[in-house]
Amino acid sequence: MMTNLFVAGVAGVTVPIVLKKMKVDPALAGGMALTTITDMVGLSVFLGLATLFLV
């Protein structure tokens, strides 16, 4: 949970900055990118911890 929150915070700051430098409106594309990053990291951490505990 803490890892997912940390990644969400970091991604929430960097994604709009990167999108603005790419001349893309951060309000339009930021939500999808942030949700995708957060979900991918959360699932990876969850499955990684499950693998560690079950092996």
N, C-alpha and C positions, 0 to 999 in steps of 0.2 A: 504494500500500500504506500509506504513511504517512497519507494523508488518510483512508483508511478506518479505520485504527486510532485516529486522533484523534477522528473522529466517533463511533466505537463507545465510546470512553471518555467523551466528553461526554454521549452519549445514555444510557450506562449509569448515569450519575449523575442526570441530569435526569428520565428516565422514571419511576423509582420515586417520586421526590419529587412529580411531577405527579399520578401515580396515587393517592398517599396523600392529597393535597389534594382529589382528586375522590372520596374515600372508596371507592376500589376497592382490593382486595388486590393489592399490587405483585407478590407471588410468583406469582399466577395469570396476570396479564395482562402482566407486565413482559417475560417471555421472548419472547412473540410480537411485541410492539411493538418491542423492541430488535433482534430479528432482521430485522424488516421494514425498519426505518430503515437498518440497516447494509447490507443487501442492496441497497436502492434507491440509496443513496449510492455504494456500491462499483460497481454497474453503470453509474451515470451518469458517474462519474469515468473508468471504463475506456473507455466509448464516447466520452466527450468527448476523452480523450487520443488515442484511435484516429483520431477525426475530425481533430484538429489535425495529427497526423503524416501522414495520408494526403492532406490537402488542400494 
